[in-house]
Each structure stands twice: as structure tokens, then as C-alpha cells.
Amino acid sequence: MEKLYWQEELETLSADGLRAFEAPLLKQQISYLYSQSDFYRDMLDQAHVNPNDITCHEALEQLPLTDKKDYAQAQLENALIGRHQCAPIENIVRLVGTGGTSGKPMRIGWTRQDVHAYNEMGARALWTLGCRPGDLVLNCFNYSVYAGGVMDHMAFEHLGASVLAYGIGKSQALLEMFADLPGPKCLYSTPSYAVRLANIAEDAGIAPASLNIKKGFFSGEAGLQVPGYRQKIENTWGMSSHDLYGMAELGCQSAECKHQSGMHFCGQGYVIAELMDPDTGAVKKMQDGEKGELVYTSIRREASPLLRLRSHDFVEVQTSPCACGRTGFRFQTLGRSDDMFVVKGVNIFPTAIQDILYDLQPKLTGEYQVALDYAPPFDYAPRLIAEVAHSTHSAQYNELIKQTEDLVKRKAALTVKVELAAQGSIASEHKTKRVLRNY
């Protein structure tokens, strides 16, 4: 494995050695939370936990879980960030927001040390997925409030890449810029935006592969977990595709290596990750094949620390050594626990539907949305809105609808009512919402 100068003190540590390294940082962080924040002090007191008792990873199980909605509610109580704010305003140098896909964007504060920690984790993850100094990266995430713009931009710079701060919108102008820039280039966006951008290019008579985009760095959606989706992006653009994982509240801290055998967790020394049963809240052992929801605790945060934050990302963990030489755990994202829905006793993750739709290419594009029009129980057939390719003749629509319904029922044990949408109408410049809860 190539030497990573961002984590030299950690990469050779065993699992036990890493835990010994992180234990005093955890103890110091919990004491800091208790002394600086009414929010966390009340939480620990109500759980009858003495902060001095949290001295190791296992002790975290004594503490309650937190959710984004807890922090969002705390933010409404007239504090800049919320009652969980731990650093004074004179030490907070940056404010960003969550994506706001499930409600009002939530403000997150960062001190200089917090920004440095974000950049360190981000640089590790970006190196893991193949970004290198000298790469020219066009960042097509939102710069207005969302962390994926300015924060991830800084992580690319920390690694040594050259970043063009493009943002979102004006896709035609972006294609012209790609054409004007000499040499190989990299795209940083959501996977679905790469699909949308290709559609816009083809409509304008531009072959996407002619734009010399050699690397695609993708985040914000689980699309690359679907083999057909990844293949479509790579074949259309003539690029390699690389998956990056993170959360606005935490940072981009996991990525797949060239072997694409799961996301390597790169938050060592800054974040402790737990695996939890989303139904019971019980902690599960990190071992090969174990499934559960990831939960995160920051151990060096000053402004907006996180304590056992539920990610709602349902994953399968691998702990056996990877061929790249990295020894930390890695994971495959199966879907979001809050996107999962249960129809007549069957658990459905949207990515499973996406995988099925790729069997119907080239008639369908693979872009889709599931519409849940009535409140649970979902004892009815949800609407599946699927994009039909330009090349598919309208005379084939009825047969294609039946074929899609039959395939989803056979492979996912799910009855749906399929509606066809025009190519280019679903994938967006932002995160593409896959489950529409219209109730």
C-alpha cells in the first residue's frame, strides 16, 4: 500500500492499538461535551451516566443514540448552531448546512481545528479512491450552503488536487468548459448528475467520451453500488468511477479503493464508528458479513460535536484484510434505513429496484422513483416511475410496463404499478430523491 502522509501514525496500528490510541481522545471529548453544552449535559444526566465512566469504545453503549432531528430541534432554541454548540462564536470560522433533503437545512459550525480534521479525513478518503496531486477536479456540488461544496473542495485542496469551484446548474456551460480545458479532467458530483449531464451532452450532439473526463468521483447517492449503473456511467463517459461516502454533519471519511471491495473507513483518530441493529438499538460486532446501521461519535470536534449519531445508512461490513493493504473495516451500503419501506412483510431498499431496472436496458434508462401515496401500512402496490429511453418507440410502452411489473414482482417479491417518464426527467443536479412519501 502506498504511504499516506495524512495518517502515518495510524496506518500501522492493529485494531487493539487503534482503540488504545482513541480511548483518551474519547474520554477527553465526553468531558468536553459535559462541561460545554447544556444539551449533552442533560443527555448524560438523564441517562444516569457519569462522563468519567466513558473511557473506552464499549462504554459508548451506555449513552443514548442521537438523530439529525434532535440536533435540528436543538437549533430552534435560539442558539447559532443549537444547544449542542460547544465552542464560542469567536472560535467558529465556518458555517455550512445539511442538504435539507428531508426538511430545513441544519446549520453546522466548524472551528479551525474542526476544518483541519475534516480535511484530514477527506484527504485520506480521496487518496484511497485514486485522487492525486495534479488532478484537475471540477466540483459540481452546491457551494451555497451545502457542505459538499466548500468543505469537500478544501479536502481536495488538502490532498493537493487542483479544484475548479463550478457548483450546480448551467450544465450546458459546464460541458463547454470541459471542452475548453486541455488535458484529462475529473468530475466530482452525484452519480445521477453524471447521467443527466451525459443526456444533455448527447442532446447537444456532444459525445461525452470526447470531453476527456478520465476520473469520476461520486458521492451523495448509493448509485454506484448498483453494477449496471456504474457500468453505464463508465461506458458513457469513458471514465473510471470511484465512490466516496460521508455525511454533512461529519465529513467525507470513507471511500472504495481500486479493488472496489467496499468502502474503507478513513476516520481513524477522529471518529468512532459503531454497527447497530436499527430496530433494537443493540450494538453489533464488526465482523465479516454483519449487517446493521452505522452510528458515529466524533472524538476531536469543538463546535458541533456528534455523540452516537445515527447515520440511517444500512450496511454490510467486511473486516478481512483488503488486497490494497488497508486493515480497517470496510462496508457496502445496502440502502438507507429511512428509505427502506415494508410492503406486505417484505423489506424493500430502493437500490434493489434500481438493480432490477438495469436488466431492461436499453428500453429503460435505469432512472426511477418510487411513489408511496398513502400512509403505512403499505398494503397497496406503490407507483414505480421509470424513465423510458428516447429510442424506445411508444408502441412498445404497454408491453414494457407489463414486463417491468413482472420482473420487479419476480425478483423483489414486490407488486408495483409502473408509470413511464421521459428520459432526462428524473435525474437532477442535486441528490435525486428515490422514494416519494406523498402522504
ZAMARGU-4260 file (C-alpha; in steps of 0.2 Angstrom, whole numbers, plus 5000, padded with zeros to 4 digits):
<rodrens>
0) 5000/5000/5000 | 5006/5017/4996 | 5011/5028/5011 | 4998/5041/5016 | 5006/5055/5025
5) 4989/5060/5032 | 4989/5045/5044 | 5006/5039/5046 | 5004/5037/5065 | 4988/5026/5062
10) 4990/5015/5047 | 5002/5003/5055 | 4991/5001/5071 | 4982/4985/5075 | 4963/4986/5079
15) 4968/4985/5098 | 4982/4998/5095 | 4969/5010/5087 | 4957/5008/5101 | 4971/5012/5114
20) 4975/5027/5103 | 4957/5033/5103 | 4952/5029/5121 | 4960/5045/5129 | 4953/5056/5114
25) 4935/5049/5118 | 4937/5052/5137 | 4943/5070/5133 | 4928/5073/5121 | 4915/5067/5133
30) 4922/5078/5147 | 4922/5092/5135 | 4904/5089/5129 | 4898/5088/5148 | 4907/5105/5153
35) 4902/5115/5137 | 4885/5110/5132 | 4868/5110/5142 | 4861/5098/5128 | 4874/5085/5131
40) 4875/5088/5150 | 4856/5085/5151 | 4858/5069/5140 | 4871/5061/5151 | 4862/5066/5167
45) 4845/5059/5161 | 4854/5043/5156 | 4862/5042/5173 | 4880/5042/5165 | 4895/5049/5174
50) 4906/5057/5160 | 4921/5050/5169 | 4914/5032/5165 | 4916/5034/5146 | 4934/5028/5145
55) 4933/5015/5130 | 4923/5011/5115 | 4912/4998/5124 | 4907/5011/5136 | 4898/5021/5122
60) 4884/5009/5123 | 4878/5017/5140 | 4874/5033/5130 | 4858/5036/5121 | 4858/5037/5102
65) 4855/5054/5093 | 4847/5058/5077 | 4848/5073/5065 | 4831/5078/5071 | 4837/5080/5089
70) 4850/5092/5083 | 4838/5101/5071 | 4826/5103/5086 | 4840/5110/5097 | 4844/5123/5083
75) 4827/5130/5085 | 4831/5136/5103 | 4839/5152/5098 | 4857/5146/5098 | 4868/5149/5082
80) 4870/5130/5080 | 4859/5123/5094 | 4860/5119/5112 | 4874/5106/5107 | 4885/5120/5102
85) 4901/5118/5112 | 4913/5132/5105 | 4911/5151/5107 | 4906/5160/5092 | 4924/5169/5091
90) 4931/5152/5088 | 4919/5146/5074 | 4926/5151/5057 | 4914/5142/5046 | 4895/5138/5045
95) 4888/5126/5032 | 4871/5117/5031 | 4865/5099/5028 | 4857/5096/5011 | 4840/5099/5018
100) 4833/5084/5008 | 4822/5079/5022 | 4817/5096/5029 | 4825/5113/5033 | 4844/5113/5031
105) 4853/5112/5048 | 4867/5123/5052 | 4884/5116/5057 | 4898/5125/5064 | 4917/5122/5062
110) 4932/5129/5071 | 4949/5129/5063 | 4953/5113/5071 | 4937/5105/5065 | 4940/5111/5047
115) 4958/5103/5048 | 4950/5087/5054 | 4938/5087/5040 | 4952/5090/5028 | 4962/5076/5035
120) 4948/5063/5034 | 4943/5069/5017 | 4961/5068/5010 | 4963/5050/5016 | 4947/5045/5008
125) 4951/5054/4992 | 4968/5046/4991 | 4960/5029/4994 | 4948/5032/4979 | 4963/5037/4967
130) 4963/5056/4968 | 4981/5063/4967 | 4990/5079/4967 | 4989/5087/4950 | 4972/5080/4946
135) 4960/5094/4939 | 4944/5092/4948 | 4928/5101/4943 | 4917/5101/4959 | 4899/5101/4954
140) 4891/5101/4971 | 4882/5115/4979 | 4893/5129/4985 | 4879/5140/4993 | 4876/5131/5010
145) 4879/5113/5007 | 4895/5105/5015 | 4898/5096/4999 | 4904/5112/4990 | 4916/5122/5000
150) 4920/5108/5013 | 4924/5095/5001 | 4933/5107/4990 | 4945/5111/5004 | 4948/5092/5006
155) 4953/5090/4988 | 4965/5105/4990 | 4972/5097/5006 | 4977/5082/4996 | 4985/5093/4983
160) 4972/5092/4969 | 4968/5107/4958 | 4949/5111/4961 | 4938/5122/4949 | 4923/5128/4960
165) 4909/5126/4947 | 4894/5122/4958 | 4877/5116/4951 | 4867/5122/4937 | 4871/5129/4920
170) 4875/5111/4913 | 4877/5117/4895 | 4891/5130/4900 | 4899/5116/4911 | 4900/5105/4895
175) 4908/5119/4885 | 4920/5122/4900 | 4925/5104/4899 | 4928/5105/4881 | 4939/5121/4883
180) 4950/5114/4897 | 4965/5105/4890 | 4971/5088/4896 | 4962/5075/4907 | 4950/5080/4919
185) 4940/5074/4934 | 4921/5076/4939 | 4915/5077/4957 | 4896/5075/4958 | 4882/5064/4962
190) 4881/5048/4951 | 4864/5054/4944 | 4871/5071/4939 | 4884/5061/4928 | 4869/5053/4920
195) 4859/5069/4917 | 4875/5078/4911 | 4878/5064/4898 | 4860/5066/4892 | 4862/5085/4890
200) 4878/5082/4880 | 4870/5069/4869 | 4855/5081/4865 | 4868/5094/4860 | 4877/5082/4849
205) 4892/5080/4860 | 4899/5063/4863 | 4903/5063/4882 | 4918/5052/4880 | 4926/5066/4869
210) 4927/5078/4884 | 4942/5068/4891 | 4935/5066/4909 | 4946/5052/4915 | 4940/5050/4933
215) 4923/5052/4941 | 4922/5054/4960 | 4905/5052/4966 | 4896/5055/4982 | 4878/5059/4989
220) 4869/5044/4982 | 4871/5025/4983 | 4870/5023/4964 | 4887/5016/4961 | 4883/5001/4972
225) 4872/4995/4958 | 4884/4987/4945 | 4873/4992/4930 | 4873/5010/4935 | 4892/5011/4937
230) 4895/5002/4921 | 4883/5014/4912 | 4892/5029/4918 | 4909/5022/4914 | 4904/5017/4897
235) 4896/5033/4893 | 4910/5044/4898 | 4925/5033/4896 | 4930/5036/4914 | 4934/5026/4929
240) 4921/5029/4943 | 4925/5030/4962 | 4913/5030/4976 | 4915/5042/4991 | 4905/5042/5007
245) 4901/5055/5020 | 4889/5065/5029 | 4887/5084/5030 | 4887/5083/5049 | 4903/5073/5050
250) 4913/5074/5034 | 4918/5063/5019 | 4928/5049/5028 | 4926/5033/5018 | 4930/5028/5000
255) 4932/5012/4990 | 4950/5008/4983 | 4954/5002/4966 | 4949/4984/4971 | 4931/4991/4974
260) 4928/4978/4988 | 4919/4990/4999 | 4921/5007/5007 | 4936/5009/5018 | 4933/5019/5034
265) 4946/5033/5034 | 4940/5042/5050 | 4953/5033/5062 | 4958/5045/5076 | 4944/5057/5073
270) 4928/5047/5073 | 4922/5031/5081 | 4910/5020/5071 | 4898/5008/5079 | 4887/4995/5070
275) 4869/4995/5077 | 4853/4985/5075 | 4841/4999/5068 | 4826/4990/5076 | 4833/4987/5094
280) 4847/4999/5095 | 4859/4985/5101 | 4877/4986/5096 | 4883/4973/5084 | 4901/4966/5082
285) 4911/4972/5067 | 4914/4956/5058 | 4913/4949/5040 | 4896/4949/5034 | 4887/4958/5048
290) 4874/4970/5043 | 4867/4985/5053 | 4866/5004/5053 | 4882/5014/5056 | 4882/5026/5071
295) 4896/5039/5073 | 4904/5048/5088 | 4917/5062/5085 | 4932/5062/5096 | 4940/5079/5091
300) 4926/5090/5087 | 4925/5108/5095 | 4910/5117/5088 | 4897/5104/5083 | 4902/5088/5091
305) 4892/5072/5087 | 4888/5059/5100 | 4881/5042/5094 | 4873/5050/5078 | 4863/5038/5068
310) 4868/5038/5050 | 4852/5029/5044 | 4864/5020/5032 | 4861/5001/5032 | 4877/4992/5028
315) 4886/4975/5027 | 4903/4975/5035 | 4919/4967/5030 | 4934/4966/5042 | 4946/4954/5032
320) 4961/4962/5025 | 4959/4971/5008 | 4971/4967/4994 | 4976/4986/4994 | 4984/4983/5011
325) 4972/4993/5022 | 4967/4985/5038 | 4952/4995/5044 | 4935/4989/5042 | 4925/4992/5026
330) 4907/4991/5021 | 4895/4990/5007 | 4880/5002/5008 | 4864/4992/5006 | 4852/5007/5007
335) 4846/5020/5020 | 4836/5013/5034 | 4824/5028/5032 | 4822/5025/5014 | 4818/5007/5017
340) 4799/5003/5016 | 4790/4987/5021 | 4776/4980/5009 | 4766/4965/5015 | 4781/4960/5026
345) 4794/4962/5013 | 4809/4974/5017 | 4812/4985/5001 | 4828/4996/4998 | 4827/5007/4983
350) 4844/5001/4976 | 4837/4984/4974 | 4824/4991/4962 | 4837/5000/4953 | 4847/4985/4950
355) 4832/4976/4943 | 4828/4990/4931 | 4845/4988/4923 | 4840/4971/4916 | 4828/4981/4905
360) 4841/4992/4897 | 4841/4999/4884 | 4822/5001/4884 | 4823/5009/4901 | 4837/5021/4907
365) 4838/5014/4925 | 4832/5031/4932 | 4817/5029/4944 | 4807/5035/4959 | 4795/5025/4970
370) 4779/5035/4975 | 4771/5030/4991 | 4754/5039/4990 | 4746/5033/5006 | 4752/5031/5024
375) 4758/5014/5030 | 4754/5000/5031 | 4759/4999/5013 | 4747/4985/5008 | 4745/4993/4991
380) 4755/4992/4975 | 4767/5008/4975 | 4769/5018/4959 | 4786/5015/4951 | 4790/5029/4940
385) 4803/5023/4927 | 4812/5033/4914 | 4810/5026/4896 | 4824/5029/4884 | 4822/5041/4869
390) 4825/5026/4857 | 4810/5016/4864 | 4795/5018/4852 | 4779/5022/4861 | 4771/5007/4853
395) 4781/4996/4865 | 4776/5006/4881 | 4761/4994/4886 | 4772/4979/4884 | 4787/4987/4893
400) 4776/4992/4908 | 4770/4974/4910 | 4787/4967/4908 | 4794/4979/4921 | 4780/4975/4933
405) 4783/4956/4931 | 4802/4957/4933 | 4800/4968/4949 | 4787/4955/4956 | 4798/4940/4952
410) 4815/4947/4958 | 4810/4958/4973 | 4793/4950/4978 | 4785/4967/4976 | 4770/4972/4966
415) 4771/4989/4958 | 4761/5000/4946 | 4773/5006/4933 | 4772/5023/4925 | 4784/5028/4912
420) 4793/5045/4912 | 4803/5054/4898 | 4822/5052/4898 | 4830/5066/4907 | 4815/5070/4919
425) 4821/5061/4935 | 4840/5063/4937 | 4844/5080/4944 | 4858/5092/4948 | 4855/5089/4967
430) 4853/5072/4975 | 4840/5063/4966 | 4826/5058/4978 | 4821/5040/4975 | 4807/5037/4987
435) 4792/5050/4987 | 4782/5049/5003 | 4767/5059/4996 | 4756/5055/5011
</rodrens>
